[in-house]
């Protein structure tokens, strides 16, 4: 193949790729409170009241400085009035345990993951409780938009999880139903197990929803998912899912995070995209004829 032919082929491949795109309609929500308890005491709390969005974080109660790891982008004006606005349009592409494309923003609290340092971080010898309080609002998006709190055993940085335990509010774009779902994503086995699901049905006047994942005992690795509605800051009855999730499956640490995400679809080429692709094919054929060697 000649240099000229290779150049045209490369251009054609680029043109063909440009005929396809990922599309996503933004999902939005505001989080009011994010806190973690360890062994019965407050480990960390962010009430989003200082106007400094992640990766900035309030100090740990001990006085040690804290930071978040952010996947995606959070605008400088996203934190205001005691709320942090999350928008999946500011997210980056990732995949769930089934290798399905998602776009979203993930905010993970940076904590100790040294397996030899059980006194620090969120480790297997600790009882744990993770809580996120979100504003109740319609959840729109293109493919099963959701927001959630999660425990993950990510080894570090943006390296992938092995297991991820997630309590989410999710709208099914097929049925239009919004539910609270408790699930375990296993990235090693490429499975997602739904541990419990309940319709979102807030009582009259409720304006927020509280999501909680807790490990009440160190005698086992059972994590309980539960939720409750808030009305004017007052928490109503709690609903807990009977089936528990399992963490510490090979690691002795977890990290806590919250996120918002939306599914991603591959768009069908538009008519003008087809025209560009066909024109490219014609150009490639013309060059091939001109560069064909003479036969004796």
GIMO-V960130 format. One line per field, one symbol per residue. ss: DSSP state (H for helix, E for strand, L for the rest). phi: phi as a letter, one per 30 degrees, with the letter a starting at -180 (. if undefined). psi: psi as a letter, one per 20 degrees, with the letter a starting at -180 (. if undefined). A space follows every 10 residues. Layout:
ss->???
phi->???
psi->???
//
This chain:
ss->LLHHHHHHHH HHHHHHHHLL LEELLLLEEE EEEEEEEELL EEEEEELLLL LLLLLELLLL LLLLLLEEEE ELLLLLLLEE LLEEEEEHHH LEEEELLLLL EEEEEEEEEL LLLLLLLLLL LEELLLLEEE EEEEELLLLL LLLLLEEEEE EELLLLLLLL LLEEEEEEEE ELLLLLLEEE EEEEEELLLL EEEEEEEEEL LLLLLLLEEE EEEEELLLLL LEEEEEEEEE ELLEEEEEEE LLLLEELLLL LLEEEEEEEE EEELEELLLL HHHHHHHHHH HHHHHHHHHH HLLLLL
phi->.ddddddddd dddddddddc acbacdcbac ccabbbcbhi cdcaabchcc icdeddbddd edjddbbccc cjbcddcdca iibcdcbddc dcdbbddcid dbbacbbcdd bdbddccddc iccdccdbbc bbcbddaecc lcahdabaca cbcedlhcdd dcbbcbcbcb cdddcidcbc bcbcccddch bbcdcaabdd bddejdbbbc cbbbcdbcdb cdcccbaacc bhicddeccc dddcccchcj ccbbbcabab abdbcddded eddedddddd dddddddddd cdddcd
psi->prhgggghgg hggggghiiq rpqppqpqrp phpoqpqpki qphqpojlii jnrqiqqqqq hiipqqqqpp obpoqhjhoq kjqpppohij rrpaqaijkp pqprppoppo rpjoiiniiq anrijqqqpp pppqppqpoq rhnmqqqrqq pqkphqcjqr rgqoppoqpp poighjpprp ppqppoigil qooohqpqqo mqrpipirpp pppqniqjir kpppprrqqq okippaqppp phprqpalmh qkqrqqrqrq rqrpqpqppr ghggghghhg hggggghghh jpqpp.
//
